[in-house]
Amino acid sequence: MIAKILIVEDQFIEANNLKIILQKAGYGVCKFARSVQQALEVINEEHPDLVLLDIHLEGELTGIDLAQTLRKRNMAFVFLSANSDENILNAAKATKPYGFLVKPFRKKDVLVTLDVAWYLHQHSQESNKQTAEEQKNLLPDESDFPGIIGSSPNFMDVLSNVKLVAPSETSVLILGESGTGKELIARAIHQHSTRKNKPMVVVNCGALPSGLIESELFGHEKGSFTGASEKRIGKFEQANGGTVFLDEIGELPLDLQVKFLRVLQEKEIEPIGGHRKPVNVRVIAATNRDLEKEMAAGRFRLDLYYRLNVFPIMLPALRDRPKDVLALATFLLDRYARRENKSINGFSDQVSKELVDYSWPGNVRELENLMERSVLLSTGKIITTFSLPGRLKQEDAKDSGRLKTMDENERDYIIQVLDSCNWKIYGEGGAAEVLQVNGSTLSSRMKKLGIEKRITLKDPRE
């Protein structure tokens, strides 16, 4: 348990407001420090358990400099910040803090952040002191996550974080490339939470028309605008008591970000044309965008980022989990073989090698599409051959001995991604999402490069 907290902040009003929040919650508070030197003196005198640390302080040294010292001393610390400079944020993150708090401070955010920070710190410090049984309880078990495949260390860390954060009420931000399984992890968090018997409502912010996002999220009253012929219940109200998963939160327009921030802060929504009403939801958000760059460009609000970033979970790309590729491929192969009533037992050695060696730009989603297609085309007991996207084109170029132009390379890569997405351009799982470009931009580029959309006949057995 945290007994005493040191506040390192050069603005007295902000430091004092934070002190009041902490003392009302029962925490002891050391005397304030305005500089790194003062902070070190207080640490030596009062021995705090945790440090709340502003980045900009009096004197030449910054909070980032102090954070490096705290890390060497194995002291827990959380940054206090209202800074959106990408370089400063990256430097702060490099010190491995246990959290960030955005100014102005809100009581709930402060207390939740402290609970998570202290839990993480204790887990880090005491992992070597735990009994074998205690360590086993903290490790993810296959039975805990049915349908989630992976044993690579970086993926096991993700599942450990899911077990850690799921029972709490804090918001979670899931980060990672498109196709890495962010919704699957969000569902795992929901299923391990106290809200598991309540609804989980999924919203793809990138797929909603800009003029309908507010109505979709918060609802509207009948007659509140032209075309509102009946009352609509929004996604947040549908999820009352449960979880809202906002996929591609980076696509949310700035004006809606303000209203979403109010939901996080006040736990209430305001339907269009209606009155504010309380709502009890847990928010899990996800994005494949770099939100720090989005903040620096003015496209994402700093305060919303910090509210969401209390507990971030970074999903590794499939190319960074080569140990898991064959296990995932086998799992997906079995699933589609059962669906098609085919008896397929695995892969040839050559195919297994190709699967592991491939870079998987579309991640697990690309692997899933490839396994589905391979099962449909297979006539034997094992998969002995298939075409990885772009492989034949690359081999043809190699055989010709001619270096390709930039346009030719770009054309081949776009076709490779389109193949992995079954030539779906727009929306979730589409090539535009994988390439992280606007759908109309991709269509224009395809036209310029002479790429024509393929028409694929739907399998009559589906």
NORCORRA-V877475 format. One record per pair of residues at least 12 apart in sequence whose C-alpha atoms are under 8 Angstrom apart, sorted by the first residue. I is the first residue (numbers start at 1). J is the second residue. D is the distance in Angstrom with one decimal. If there is no record, write none. Layout:
BEGIN
i-><I & I>
j-><J & J>
d-><D & D>
END
This chain:
BEGIN
i-><1 & 2 & 2 & 2 & 2 & 3 & 3 & 3 & 3 & 4 & 4 & 4 & 4 & 4 & 4 & 4 & 5 & 5 & 5 & 5 & 5 & 5 & 5 & 5 & 5 & 6 & 6 & 6 & 6 & 6 & 6 & 6 & 6 & 6 & 6 & 6 & 6 & 6 & 7 & 7 & 7 & 7 & 7 & 7 & 7 & 7 & 7 & 8 & 8 & 8 & 8 & 8 & 8 & 8 & 8 & 8 & 8 & 8 & 9 & 9 & 9 & 9 & 9 & 9 & 9 & 10 & 10 & 10 & 10 & 10 & 10 & 10 & 11 & 14 & 15 & 17 & 18 & 21 & 22 & 30 & 30 & 30 & 34 & 34 & 35 & 35 & 35 & 35 & 35 & 36 & 36 & 36 & 36 & 36 & 36 & 36 & 36 & 49 & 49 & 50 & 50 & 50 & 50 & 50 & 51 & 51 & 51 & 51 & 52 & 52 & 52 & 52 & 53 & 53 & 53 & 53 & 53 & 54 & 54 & 54 & 55 & 55 & 55 & 55 & 64 & 64 & 64 & 67 & 67 & 68 & 71 & 71 & 74 & 76 & 76 & 76 & 76 & 76 & 77 & 77 & 77 & 77 & 78 & 78 & 78 & 78 & 78 & 78 & 79 & 79 & 79 & 79 & 79 & 80 & 80 & 80 & 80 & 81 & 81 & 81 & 81 & 82 & 82 & 82 & 82 & 83 & 84 & 84 & 84 & 84 & 85 & 86 & 86 & 86 & 89 & 98 & 98 & 98 & 98 & 98 & 99 & 99 & 99 & 99 & 99 & 100 & 100 & 100 & 100 & 101 & 101 & 101 & 101 & 102 & 102 & 102 & 103 & 109 & 112 & 113 & 116 & 138 & 138 & 138 & 139 & 140 & 140 & 140 & 140 & 145 & 148 & 149 & 149 & 149 & 149 & 150 & 150 & 150 & 151 & 151 & 152 & 152 & 152 & 152 & 154 & 154 & 155 & 155 & 155 & 158 & 158 & 158 & 161 & 162 & 162 & 162 & 163 & 163 & 165 & 165 & 166 & 166 & 166 & 166 & 167 & 167 & 167 & 168 & 169 & 170 & 170 & 170 & 170 & 171 & 171 & 171 & 171 & 171 & 171 & 171 & 171 & 171 & 172 & 172 & 172 & 172 & 172 & 172 & 172 & 172 & 172 & 173 & 173 & 173 & 173 & 173 & 173 & 173 & 173 & 173 & 173 & 174 & 174 & 174 & 174 & 174 & 174 & 174 & 174 & 174 & 175 & 175 & 175 & 175 & 175 & 175 & 175 & 175 & 176 & 176 & 176 & 176 & 176 & 176 & 176 & 177 & 177 & 177 & 177 & 177 & 177 & 177 & 177 & 178 & 178 & 178 & 178 & 178 & 178 & 179 & 179 & 179 & 179 & 179 & 179 & 179 & 180 & 180 & 180 & 180 & 180 & 180 & 180 & 181 & 181 & 181 & 182 & 182 & 183 & 183 & 186 & 186 & 187 & 190 & 195 & 195 & 195 & 196 & 197 & 198 & 198 & 198 & 198 & 199 & 199 & 199 & 199 & 199 & 199 & 200 & 200 & 200 & 200 & 200 & 201 & 201 & 201 & 201 & 201 & 201 & 201 & 202 & 202 & 202 & 202 & 203 & 203 & 203 & 203 & 203 & 204 & 204 & 204 & 204 & 204 & 205 & 205 & 205 & 205 & 205 & 205 & 206 & 206 & 206 & 206 & 206 & 206 & 206 & 207 & 207 & 210 & 213 & 214 & 214 & 215 & 215 & 215 & 215 & 216 & 216 & 216 & 217 & 217 & 217 & 218 & 218 & 218 & 218 & 218 & 218 & 218 & 218 & 218 & 219 & 219 & 219 & 219 & 219 & 219 & 219 & 219 & 220 & 220 & 220 & 220 & 220 & 220 & 220 & 221 & 221 & 221 & 221 & 224 & 224 & 234 & 236 & 236 & 236 & 237 & 239 & 240 & 240 & 240 & 241 & 241 & 241 & 241 & 242 & 242 & 242 & 243 & 243 & 243 & 243 & 244 & 244 & 244 & 244 & 245 & 245 & 245 & 245 & 246 & 246 & 246 & 246 & 247 & 247 & 247 & 248 & 248 & 248 & 248 & 248 & 249 & 249 & 249 & 250 & 250 & 250 & 250 & 250 & 250 & 253 & 254 & 254 & 254 & 257 & 257 & 257 & 258 & 261 & 261 & 264 & 264 & 267 & 267 & 267 & 268 & 285 & 291 & 317 & 318 & 318 & 318 & 318 & 319 & 319 & 319 & 319 & 319 & 322 & 323 & 325 & 325 & 326 & 326 & 326 & 329 & 329 & 329 & 330 & 332 & 332 & 332 & 333 & 333 & 333 & 333 & 336 & 336 & 336 & 337 & 340 & 340 & 340 & 342 & 343 & 344 & 344 & 344 & 344 & 344 & 345 & 345 & 346 & 346 & 346 & 347 & 347 & 347 & 348 & 348 & 348 & 348 & 350 & 351 & 351 & 351 & 351 & 361 & 361 & 362 & 362 & 362 & 362 & 365 & 366 & 366 & 367 & 369 & 369 & 369 & 370 & 370 & 374 & 389 & 389 & 389 & 389 & 389 & 390 & 390 & 390 & 390 & 393 & 407 & 411 & 411 & 411 & 414 & 415 & 417 & 417 & 417 & 418 & 418 & 423 & 423 & 425 & 425 & 425 & 426>
j-><118 & 27 & 49 & 50 & 118 & 27 & 28 & 48 & 49 & 27 & 28 & 29 & 30 & 48 & 49 & 50 & 27 & 28 & 29 & 30 & 48 & 49 & 50 & 51 & 52 & 29 & 30 & 31 & 32 & 33 & 39 & 42 & 43 & 48 & 49 & 50 & 51 & 52 & 19 & 29 & 30 & 31 & 32 & 33 & 51 & 52 & 53 & 32 & 33 & 34 & 35 & 36 & 39 & 51 & 52 & 53 & 54 & 57 & 32 & 33 & 34 & 35 & 53 & 54 & 57 & 33 & 34 & 35 & 54 & 56 & 57 & 58 & 34 & 104 & 32 & 105 & 105 & 107 & 111 & 42 & 46 & 48 & 57 & 58 & 57 & 58 & 59 & 61 & 62 & 57 & 58 & 59 & 61 & 62 & 63 & 65 & 66 & 75 & 76 & 75 & 76 & 77 & 78 & 118 & 75 & 76 & 77 & 78 & 77 & 78 & 79 & 80 & 67 & 77 & 78 & 79 & 80 & 79 & 80 & 81 & 79 & 80 & 81 & 92 & 91 & 92 & 95 & 95 & 97 & 95 & 95 & 96 & 125 & 97 & 98 & 117 & 118 & 121 & 97 & 98 & 99 & 117 & 97 & 98 & 99 & 100 & 101 & 117 & 92 & 97 & 99 & 100 & 101 & 100 & 101 & 102 & 103 & 100 & 101 & 102 & 103 & 102 & 103 & 302 & 303 & 302 & 292 & 295 & 296 & 302 & 296 & 292 & 293 & 296 & 292 & 116 & 117 & 118 & 120 & 121 & 113 & 117 & 309 & 310 & 311 & 113 & 306 & 309 & 310 & 113 & 306 & 307 & 310 & 303 & 306 & 307 & 303 & 307 & 170 & 310 & 311 & 160 & 163 & 164 & 160 & 156 & 159 & 160 & 163 & 188 & 184 & 324 & 327 & 328 & 331 & 324 & 327 & 328 & 323 & 324 & 321 & 322 & 323 & 324 & 316 & 321 & 315 & 316 & 321 & 313 & 314 & 315 & 313 & 185 & 188 & 189 & 189 & 192 & 189 & 311 & 189 & 190 & 192 & 193 & 192 & 193 & 194 & 193 & 282 & 282 & 283 & 310 & 311 & 282 & 283 & 284 & 285 & 307 & 308 & 309 & 310 & 311 & 283 & 284 & 285 & 308 & 309 & 310 & 311 & 312 & 313 & 284 & 285 & 286 & 287 & 308 & 309 & 310 & 311 & 312 & 313 & 186 & 284 & 285 & 286 & 287 & 312 & 313 & 314 & 315 & 286 & 287 & 288 & 289 & 312 & 313 & 314 & 315 & 287 & 288 & 289 & 314 & 315 & 316 & 317 & 287 & 288 & 289 & 315 & 316 & 317 & 363 & 434 & 288 & 362 & 363 & 429 & 433 & 434 & 362 & 363 & 364 & 365 & 366 & 429 & 434 & 315 & 316 & 317 & 318 & 363 & 364 & 365 & 315 & 364 & 365 & 286 & 315 & 245 & 247 & 245 & 284 & 200 & 243 & 241 & 242 & 243 & 242 & 242 & 239 & 241 & 242 & 243 & 238 & 239 & 240 & 241 & 242 & 243 & 239 & 242 & 243 & 244 & 245 & 235 & 236 & 238 & 239 & 243 & 244 & 245 & 244 & 245 & 246 & 247 & 235 & 244 & 245 & 246 & 247 & 246 & 247 & 248 & 249 & 428 & 246 & 247 & 248 & 249 & 251 & 252 & 247 & 248 & 249 & 251 & 252 & 427 & 428 & 427 & 428 & 253 & 256 & 256 & 272 & 232 & 234 & 271 & 272 & 233 & 234 & 235 & 234 & 235 & 236 & 233 & 234 & 235 & 236 & 237 & 269 & 270 & 271 & 272 & 231 & 232 & 233 & 234 & 235 & 237 & 271 & 272 & 232 & 233 & 234 & 271 & 272 & 273 & 274 & 271 & 272 & 273 & 274 & 272 & 273 & 271 & 269 & 279 & 281 & 279 & 281 & 279 & 280 & 281 & 279 & 280 & 281 & 282 & 280 & 281 & 282 & 281 & 282 & 283 & 284 & 281 & 282 & 283 & 284 & 283 & 284 & 285 & 286 & 283 & 284 & 285 & 286 & 285 & 286 & 287 & 285 & 286 & 287 & 288 & 289 & 285 & 286 & 287 & 287 & 288 & 289 & 291 & 294 & 300 & 299 & 299 & 300 & 301 & 300 & 301 & 304 & 304 & 304 & 307 & 283 & 307 & 279 & 280 & 281 & 280 & 308 & 305 & 363 & 359 & 360 & 363 & 364 & 358 & 359 & 360 & 361 & 363 & 356 & 356 & 355 & 356 & 352 & 355 & 356 & 367 & 368 & 371 & 346 & 368 & 371 & 372 & 346 & 371 & 372 & 375 & 371 & 372 & 375 & 375 & 375 & 376 & 461 & 375 & 381 & 375 & 380 & 381 & 382 & 383 & 381 & 382 & 381 & 382 & 383 & 382 & 383 & 384 & 382 & 383 & 384 & 385 & 384 & 383 & 384 & 385 & 386 & 417 & 434 & 417 & 420 & 421 & 434 & 429 & 420 & 421 & 420 & 420 & 421 & 422 & 388 & 420 & 386 & 415 & 416 & 417 & 419 & 420 & 412 & 413 & 415 & 416 & 412 & 449 & 446 & 449 & 451 & 446 & 451 & 431 & 434 & 435 & 430 & 431 & 453 & 454 & 439 & 442 & 443 & 439>
d-><7.7 & 7.2 & 5.9 & 7.2 & 7.2 & 6.0 & 5.8 & 7.6 & 6.5 & 6.1 & 4.4 & 5.4 & 6.7 & 5.0 & 5.5 & 6.9 & 7.1 & 6.2 & 4.9 & 6.0 & 5.3 & 6.0 & 5.1 & 5.7 & 7.2 & 6.0 & 5.0 & 7.1 & 6.9 & 7.8 & 8.0 & 8.0 & 7.8 & 5.9 & 7.9 & 6.4 & 4.8 & 6.1 & 7.8 & 7.6 & 7.2 & 7.6 & 5.6 & 6.5 & 6.0 & 4.9 & 6.3 & 6.2 & 4.7 & 5.7 & 7.1 & 8.0 & 6.4 & 7.2 & 6.1 & 4.9 & 6.0 & 8.0 & 7.2 & 6.3 & 5.2 & 7.6 & 6.6 & 5.3 & 6.6 & 7.3 & 4.3 & 7.0 & 7.8 & 7.7 & 5.5 & 6.3 & 7.7 & 7.6 & 7.4 & 7.9 & 6.9 & 6.1 & 8.0 & 7.5 & 6.9 & 7.2 & 6.1 & 6.0 & 5.3 & 4.9 & 6.3 & 7.6 & 7.8 & 7.4 & 7.8 & 7.8 & 6.3 & 6.9 & 7.0 & 7.9 & 6.0 & 7.1 & 7.0 & 6.5 & 4.9 & 5.5 & 7.9 & 7.9 & 7.7 & 6.4 & 4.5 & 6.4 & 5.8 & 5.0 & 5.9 & 6.5 & 7.9 & 6.8 & 6.0 & 4.7 & 5.4 & 5.7 & 4.5 & 5.9 & 7.0 & 6.8 & 6.4 & 8.0 & 7.2 & 5.8 & 7.3 & 6.3 & 7.8 & 5.9 & 7.1 & 7.9 & 8.0 & 7.5 & 6.9 & 7.4 & 7.3 & 6.1 & 5.8 & 6.1 & 7.6 & 7.8 & 5.6 & 5.4 & 4.9 & 5.6 & 7.2 & 7.4 & 7.9 & 6.9 & 6.4 & 4.7 & 6.1 & 6.0 & 4.9 & 6.0 & 7.0 & 7.2 & 6.3 & 5.2 & 6.2 & 5.6 & 5.6 & 7.3 & 7.6 & 7.7 & 7.3 & 6.2 & 6.0 & 6.2 & 6.1 & 5.9 & 6.5 & 6.2 & 7.7 & 7.8 & 4.8 & 7.9 & 7.0 & 7.3 & 6.5 & 6.3 & 8.0 & 6.1 & 7.5 & 7.7 & 6.6 & 7.5 & 6.6 & 7.5 & 6.5 & 7.8 & 7.9 & 6.2 & 5.8 & 7.4 & 7.7 & 7.5 & 6.7 & 6.3 & 8.0 & 6.8 & 7.6 & 8.0 & 6.0 & 6.9 & 5.9 & 5.6 & 7.3 & 6.9 & 7.7 & 7.4 & 7.0 & 6.0 & 7.9 & 5.2 & 7.2 & 7.3 & 7.4 & 6.4 & 5.9 & 8.0 & 6.0 & 6.3 & 6.9 & 7.5 & 7.2 & 6.8 & 7.5 & 6.6 & 7.2 & 6.8 & 7.2 & 7.6 & 7.2 & 5.7 & 7.4 & 7.1 & 7.5 & 7.6 & 4.9 & 6.7 & 5.5 & 4.8 & 6.6 & 4.6 & 6.1 & 7.2 & 6.4 & 7.2 & 7.9 & 7.3 & 7.5 & 6.5 & 5.2 & 5.7 & 7.8 & 7.7 & 5.8 & 7.6 & 6.7 & 6.8 & 6.8 & 4.8 & 6.3 & 6.2 & 6.8 & 6.8 & 5.2 & 5.9 & 7.4 & 6.0 & 4.9 & 5.6 & 8.0 & 5.8 & 5.8 & 7.8 & 6.3 & 4.6 & 6.2 & 7.8 & 7.5 & 6.1 & 4.5 & 6.7 & 5.8 & 4.8 & 6.0 & 7.2 & 5.8 & 5.5 & 6.0 & 7.9 & 7.1 & 6.1 & 4.7 & 6.1 & 6.8 & 5.1 & 7.9 & 5.7 & 4.9 & 6.6 & 7.1 & 7.9 & 4.8 & 7.8 & 7.7 & 7.9 & 6.5 & 7.8 & 7.9 & 5.7 & 6.9 & 7.2 & 7.6 & 6.8 & 5.6 & 5.9 & 5.1 & 5.5 & 4.8 & 7.3 & 7.1 & 7.6 & 6.6 & 7.2 & 6.1 & 7.0 & 5.6 & 5.6 & 7.1 & 7.8 & 7.0 & 7.8 & 6.7 & 7.4 & 7.8 & 7.5 & 6.9 & 6.7 & 7.8 & 6.8 & 6.8 & 5.2 & 7.2 & 7.3 & 7.8 & 7.6 & 6.1 & 4.7 & 7.7 & 7.8 & 5.5 & 7.7 & 7.4 & 5.0 & 6.5 & 6.1 & 5.7 & 4.6 & 5.8 & 7.1 & 6.6 & 7.9 & 7.3 & 5.7 & 6.3 & 4.9 & 6.1 & 6.1 & 4.8 & 6.3 & 7.3 & 7.6 & 7.5 & 6.1 & 5.0 & 6.0 & 6.1 & 4.8 & 6.2 & 8.0 & 7.7 & 6.5 & 6.0 & 5.6 & 6.0 & 6.0 & 6.1 & 7.7 & 5.8 & 7.7 & 5.3 & 7.3 & 7.3 & 7.8 & 5.7 & 7.0 & 7.7 & 7.9 & 6.8 & 7.7 & 7.6 & 6.4 & 7.1 & 6.7 & 8.0 & 5.2 & 6.3 & 4.8 & 4.8 & 6.0 & 7.1 & 4.3 & 6.4 & 6.1 & 7.1 & 6.2 & 6.4 & 5.0 & 7.4 & 7.7 & 5.0 & 4.7 & 3.8 & 7.4 & 8.0 & 4.8 & 6.4 & 5.2 & 6.9 & 7.4 & 4.7 & 4.4 & 6.1 & 6.8 & 6.9 & 6.3 & 5.5 & 6.0 & 6.4 & 4.9 & 7.7 & 7.8 & 7.3 & 7.1 & 6.5 & 6.4 & 5.9 & 5.2 & 5.4 & 7.8 & 5.2 & 5.5 & 8.0 & 7.4 & 5.4 & 6.4 & 5.3 & 4.7 & 5.9 & 7.2 & 6.6 & 6.2 & 5.1 & 6.2 & 6.1 & 4.8 & 5.6 & 7.7 & 7.5 & 6.3 & 4.6 & 6.3 & 5.8 & 4.8 & 6.2 & 7.4 & 5.4 & 4.3 & 6.8 & 7.9 & 6.1 & 5.9 & 5.7 & 5.9 & 7.9 & 6.4 & 6.9 & 7.9 & 7.0 & 7.9 & 6.7 & 6.6 & 7.2 & 7.8 & 7.2 & 7.2 & 7.9 & 5.8 & 7.9 & 7.9 & 7.6 & 5.6 & 6.5 & 7.8 & 7.9 & 7.4 & 7.5 & 6.2 & 7.8 & 6.5 & 5.1 & 6.4 & 7.8 & 5.3 & 6.1 & 7.9 & 7.4 & 6.0 & 7.9 & 7.0 & 6.1 & 6.9 & 7.1 & 7.0 & 6.9 & 7.5 & 6.8 & 6.6 & 6.4 & 6.4 & 7.7 & 7.5 & 5.7 & 7.2 & 6.9 & 7.5 & 5.9 & 6.5 & 6.1 & 7.8 & 7.5 & 8.0 & 8.0 & 6.1 & 8.0 & 6.9 & 4.5 & 5.3 & 7.4 & 5.8 & 5.4 & 7.5 & 5.0 & 6.2 & 5.2 & 4.6 & 6.1 & 6.6 & 6.2 & 5.1 & 8.0 & 7.6 & 7.3 & 6.2 & 6.3 & 7.8 & 7.5 & 7.9 & 7.0 & 6.8 & 8.0 & 6.3 & 7.5 & 5.0 & 6.6 & 7.9 & 6.4 & 7.0 & 7.4 & 7.9 & 7.0 & 6.8 & 7.8 & 4.7 & 7.4 & 6.2 & 6.7 & 6.5 & 7.1 & 7.3 & 5.1 & 7.4 & 7.1 & 7.7 & 6.2 & 7.4 & 8.0 & 7.6 & 6.0 & 7.4 & 7.8 & 7.9 & 5.5 & 6.8 & 6.7 & 6.5 & 7.8 & 7.9 & 5.6>
END
